[in-house]
Amino acid sequence: MRNLYNNSGSSRGQRPGAGRHGGGSDRYREEGSGRSGAYKSNLRDEPGRSGGYRGASRKNDGYRGMYGKNGSREASGKDGSYKDLRRKERTERTAALPQTETDREFEENPNRLEGKNAVLEAFRSGRSVDKVYLQENLHDGMIMTIAREARKAGTIISYVPKERLNMMSETGSHQGVIAVVASYPYAEVSDMLKAAREKGEKPFLFLLDGIEDPHNLGAIIRTANLAGAHGVIITKHRAVGLTATVAKASAGAINYTPVAKVTNLAAVIDDLKKEGIWFVCADMGGTPMYDLDLTGPIGLVIGNEGEGVSRLVREKCDFVASVPMKGDIDSLNASVAAGVLAYEIVRQRR
């Protein structure tokens, strides 16, 4: 069954004045890498290698070395501070690593916490944490405590290599843990039903089954607000959360439309059915939306950009609706499909 939408450099030596090895010997050359004579000279051609001294040669890698001519660390200079050079070395060591979904998530959300104490206190204070990244094979008491608190809060835990955390870190001192916190607080599904009752309206909810694009999520939240929906429900796994990009794409609607985050969307549908709510999902093979009765308490289900609504969630829905299309392509963007169906619901509920 087709989905309704798709988105598609030979001398050995060490630097003069270098610590316990003394200094001033003509044997050592300024362009040396700072490593002891036991190392082959070709190690100097590898910027960013670590050892007794950094292997970053001023001659070979194009920026001022980690040590000046007198062997002391340079706190600053035209090429940047010592901290900047450390950051550049860290980038060089990890640049060859392929980009993953983890990196893309971090690019989307600037709200991060690094370090054991900061992350642990975030959980203890009840702050909304979308995801926590823990260093794999790190058996530390506080790390284990953070993992326990994350499970208790229903937060997604991702175990990643130390090199990956080094690349993700902004402070350079992540201590094996980085957390992504929500840009905006999440609501509860019960709050949405309460808002409908207070307004004397039949509940109208959006349920998003794995929306991954933050621009789509922001656009759907905006549509939900303008269509008079009482809230948007999103999933914790394989879906974007409330990031800064989502907030921008919503054009401010995120401040007025409650968004709840749940683990099991199918179970939430079962619970809401007990409240008298009917559910309609979008799918290319469904009944034309004009032929369905969408006037009562309704939940509009929109699926993943590539895969559509999952099989289990689809089976929980009372109706499967399609949007009539007459062009040469057979799919709509997820947020566009949500808007079209939402306003058919609005039309029928007038």
GIWO-V613876 format. One record per residue. PHI is phi in degrees with one decimal (* if undefined). OMEGA is omega in whole degrees, 0 to 359 (none if undefined). NEAR is the number of other ideal C-beta (glycine too) atoms within 12 Angstrom. Layout:
# GIWO-V613876
<<PHI | OMEGA | NEAR> <PHI | OMEGA | NEAR>>
This chain:
# GIWO-V613876
<<* | 182 | 18> <-76.4 | 178 | 20> <-79.5 | 180 | 34> <-74.1 | 183 | 42> <-146.7 | 181 | 37> <-149.1 | 180 | 23> <-139.5 | 187 | 28> <-90.9 | none | 14> <* | none | 18> <* | 191 | 16> <-103.4 | 173 | 22> <-92.6 | 176 | 22> <170.3 | 175 | 30> <-143.6 | 185 | 37> <-67.1 | 179 | 38> <-57.6 | 176 | 26> <69.9 | 186 | 22> <-93.0 | 169 | 32> <59.2 | 189 | 17> <-70.1 | 180 | 11> <-84.3 | 180 | 23> <74.5 | 182 | 14> <-154.5 | 173 | 22> <87.9 | 181 | 16> <-72.4 | 178 | 18> <-69.7 | 180 | 10> <-64.1 | 183 | 18> <-99.1 | 185 | 26> <-110.4 | 183 | 24> <-62.0 | 180 | 29> <-84.3 | 177 | 25> <-68.4 | 186 | 37> <-88.4 | 182 | 43> <90.5 | 178 | 39> <-87.3 | 180 | 31> <-69.8 | 182 | 24> <-63.5 | 180 | 21> <-71.3 | 181 | 13> <-98.3 | 178 | 24> <-66.4 | 184 | 17> <-63.8 | 183 | 24> <-69.7 | 176 | 17> <-67.5 | 182 | 30> <-67.7 | 182 | 35> <-84.8 | 183 | 22> <-113.3 | 180 | 23> <-58.4 | 173 | 30> <88.6 | 178 | 31> <-71.9 | 182 | 25> <-101.7 | 178 | 20> <177.7 | 177 | 20> <-61.3 | 174 | 22> <-135.0 | 180 | 31> <-67.4 | 181 | 37> <-89.5 | 183 | 34> <-86.6 | 182 | 39> <-83.8 | 178 | 34> <-62.6 | 184 | 29> <-74.4 | 191 | 19> <-96.0 | 187 | 22> <-112.3 | 164 | 26> <83.5 | 174 | 15> <-139.1 | 184 | 27> <-59.8 | 184 | 26> <-65.8 | 181 | 37> <-68.6 | 180 | 38> <-126.7 | 178 | 32> <-83.3 | 182 | 23> <-64.6 | 179 | 18> <-91.2 | 176 | 15> <82.2 | 181 | 25> <-96.0 | 177 | 18> <-67.6 | 178 | 24> <-91.8 | 180 | 26> <-76.7 | 180 | 15> <-160.3 | 180 | 14> <165.7 | 184 | 19> <-64.7 | 181 | 9> <-96.7 | 177 | 19> <112.4 | 182 | 18> <-79.6 | 177 | 18> <-58.4 | 178 | 25> <-64.0 | 178 | 19> <-64.4 | 179 | 21> <-66.4 | 177 | 32> <-61.4 | 179 | 26> <-64.7 | 179 | 23> <-66.0 | 177 | 27> <-60.8 | 181 | 29> <-63.7 | 178 | 31> <-66.8 | 180 | 22> <-63.6 | 182 | 26> <-71.2 | 185 | 24> <-111.6 | 184 | 25> <-61.8 | 182 | 17> <-76.1 | 180 | 11> <-72.5 | 180 | 21> <-68.8 | 178 | 13> <-72.3 | 181 | 16> <-120.9 | 176 | 19> <-60.4 | 177 | 21> <-57.4 | 181 | 28> <-64.7 | 181 | 22> <-65.1 | 177 | 19> <-63.7 | 181 | 31> <-68.3 | 177 | 31> <-63.4 | 183 | 20> <-84.0 | 186 | 31> <-127.0 | 180 | 32> <-80.8 | 183 | 18> <-85.6 | 185 | 30> <-127.3 | 174 | 33> <-122.2 | 180 | 35> <-125.8 | 178 | 30> <101.0 | 186 | 25> <-61.9 | 184 | 30> <-64.9 | 182 | 20> <-61.1 | 182 | 26> <-71.0 | 181 | 37> <-61.7 | 180 | 31> <-68.2 | 176 | 20> <-61.8 | 178 | 31> <-66.7 | 183 | 31> <-66.7 | 180 | 18> <-84.7 | 180 | 16> <85.7 | 180 | 16> <-68.3 | 180 | 27> <-74.8 | 179 | 30> <-114.2 | 182 | 41> <-72.7 | 185 | 42> <-157.5 | 177 | 40> <-125.0 | 179 | 43> <-105.3 | 181 | 44> <-114.4 | 178 | 40> <-69.9 | 182 | 32> <-69.3 | 179 | 20> <62.1 | 176 | 12> <-104.4 | 183 | 23> <-97.9 | 184 | 13> <-125.0 | 184 | 18> <-58.0 | 182 | 13> <-71.6 | 177 | 24> <-63.1 | 178 | 31> <-65.3 | 177 | 20> <-65.8 | 178 | 22> <-62.1 | 179 | 38> <-61.9 | 179 | 32> <-66.2 | 178 | 19> <-66.2 | 179 | 29> <-65.3 | 178 | 32> <-64.9 | 180 | 18> <-63.7 | 181 | 16> <-86.7 | 182 | 31> <74.7 | 181 | 22> <-84.4 | 178 | 34> <-69.8 | 178 | 28> <-111.7 | 177 | 32> <-125.4 | 178 | 29> <-91.7 | 184 | 25> <-130.9 | 178 | 32> <-64.6 | 179 | 21> <-59.1 | 180 | 25> <-60.8 | 179 | 23> <-69.8 | 177 | 29> <-63.1 | 178 | 37> <-58.4 | 181 | 31> <-72.8 | 181 | 31> <-75.7 | 187 | 39> <-70.9 | 175 | 30> <-98.8 | 182 | 21> <-91.8 | 184 | 20> <78.4 | 181 | 23> <-142.5 | 184 | 20> <-80.8 | 179 | 32> <57.7 | 176 | 28> <89.5 | 180 | 34> <-151.2 | 174 | 44> <-137.1 | 181 | 45> <-122.5 | 175 | 44> <-108.3 | 182 | 38> <-107.0 | 183 | 33> <-70.6 | 177 | 35> <-70.3 | 179 | 31> <-134.2 | 180 | 33> <-71.7 | 178 | 22> <-92.8 | 178 | 32> <-102.0 | 175 | 29> <-109.0 | 179 | 20> <-60.2 | 180 | 34> <-61.6 | 178 | 22> <-64.5 | 180 | 23> <-69.0 | 178 | 36> <-65.3 | 178 | 31> <-63.8 | 179 | 18> <-63.7 | 178 | 25> <-65.1 | 180 | 28> <-63.7 | 181 | 17> <-64.3 | 179 | 12> <-88.6 | 183 | 15> <68.7 | 183 | 9> <-116.7 | 174 | 21> <-75.3 | 183 | 25> <-57.3 | 177 | 37> <-135.0 | 185 | 40> <-123.7 | 171 | 49> <-105.4 | 177 | 50> <-120.8 | 186 | 49> <-109.4 | 185 | 51> <-94.9 | 175 | 46> <87.5 | 175 | 31> <-71.8 | 186 | 46> <-104.7 | 182 | 30> <-83.9 | 181 | 30> <-63.0 | 178 | 34> <-70.2 | 175 | 28> <-63.9 | 180 | 40> <-61.1 | 179 | 46> <-61.7 | 179 | 39> <-66.3 | 179 | 37> <-68.3 | 177 | 52> <-61.9 | 178 | 47> <-63.9 | 178 | 32> <-63.2 | 180 | 37> <-58.8 | 180 | 41> <-64.8 | 183 | 28> <-71.1 | 179 | 22> <-86.3 | 178 | 32> <82.2 | 178 | 28> <-69.4 | 184 | 43> <-92.1 | 177 | 39> <168.0 | 179 | 42> <-125.9 | 180 | 51> <-113.1 | 180 | 49> <-121.3 | 181 | 46> <-99.7 | 180 | 37> <-78.3 | 186 | 31> <-98.0 | 176 | 26> <51.3 | 180 | 24> <-153.4 | 179 | 40> <-77.9 | 178 | 42> <-102.1 | 182 | 41> <-84.1 | 180 | 41> <-92.7 | 178 | 37> <-63.5 | 178 | 26> <-66.1 | 177 | 28> <-62.5 | 180 | 40> <-60.4 | 180 | 32> <-66.8 | 180 | 24> <-65.8 | 180 | 28> <-79.8 | 179 | 33> <57.2 | 178 | 20> <93.6 | 181 | 17> <-63.2 | 180 | 31> <-62.5 | 179 | 36> <-78.6 | 185 | 18> <-119.7 | 182 | 23> <-106.7 | 180 | 39> <-66.9 | 178 | 33> <-124.9 | 178 | 48> <-107.0 | 179 | 37> <-119.6 | 185 | 38> <-126.3 | 179 | 33> <-86.1 | 185 | 20> <-123.4 | 183 | 22> <-68.7 | 180 | 41> <-62.4 | 179 | 27> <-65.9 | 178 | 19> <-64.8 | 177 | 35> <-62.8 | 177 | 35> <-58.4 | 180 | 20> <-65.7 | 182 | 25> <-72.4 | 176 | 35> <-63.5 | 178 | 21> <-66.8 | 177 | 12> <-91.5 | 178 | 26> <85.7 | 182 | 18> <-94.0 | 176 | 34> <-99.4 | 185 | 29> <-127.1 | 177 | 42> <-126.4 | 179 | 44> <-114.3 | 181 | 46> <-93.1 | 178 | 52> <-158.1 | 183 | 37> <-59.8 | 183 | 28> <-91.8 | 183 | 19> <-87.3 | 178 | 31> <-76.8 | 177 | 22> <-52.5 | 187 | 22> <-60.0 | 181 | 32> <-69.3 | 182 | 18> <-94.2 | 181 | 16> <-108.2 | 176 | 29> <-90.4 | 183 | 18> <-115.5 | 187 | 33> <-89.6 | 185 | 17> <-85.9 | 174 | 22> <-59.0 | 191 | 29> <-136.6 | 173 | 42> <-121.6 | 180 | 48> <-95.6 | 184 | 50> <-102.6 | 179 | 50> <-118.6 | 185 | 57> <-92.2 | 180 | 46> <-59.8 | 184 | 37> <-58.6 | 183 | 37> <-99.9 | 187 | 24> <-105.0 | 181 | 26> <76.2 | 180 | 35> <-74.4 | 180 | 44> <-66.5 | 185 | 30> <-58.0 | 183 | 17> <-63.1 | 180 | 19> <-65.3 | 180 | 35> <-62.2 | 179 | 34> <-67.0 | 179 | 17> <-79.5 | 184 | 30> <-79.8 | 179 | 36> <-81.1 | 180 | 27> <-129.7 | 171 | 30> <-121.8 | 186 | 32> <-111.1 | 175 | 39> <-120.5 | 177 | 32> <-101.1 | 179 | 36> <-59.5 | 181 | 20> <-133.0 | 184 | 19> <-120.5 | 183 | 7> <-85.6 | 184 | 9> <-92.0 | 176 | 6> <-112.8 | 190 | 14> <-116.1 | 181 | 18> <-146.8 | 177 | 26> <-118.7 | 171 | 32> <-60.3 | 185 | 28> <-56.2 | 181 | 45> <-69.9 | 178 | 34> <-68.9 | 178 | 26> <-59.0 | 178 | 44> <-61.7 | 180 | 44> <-66.7 | 180 | 31> <-62.7 | 181 | 31> <-66.4 | 180 | 46> <-60.9 | 182 | 40> <-80.4 | 169 | 25> <-70.0 | 176 | 31> <-64.1 | 179 | 39> <-61.0 | 181 | 24> <-60.7 | 182 | 17> <-72.1 | 183 | 23> <-90.4 | 181 | 22> <-63.2 | none | 10>>
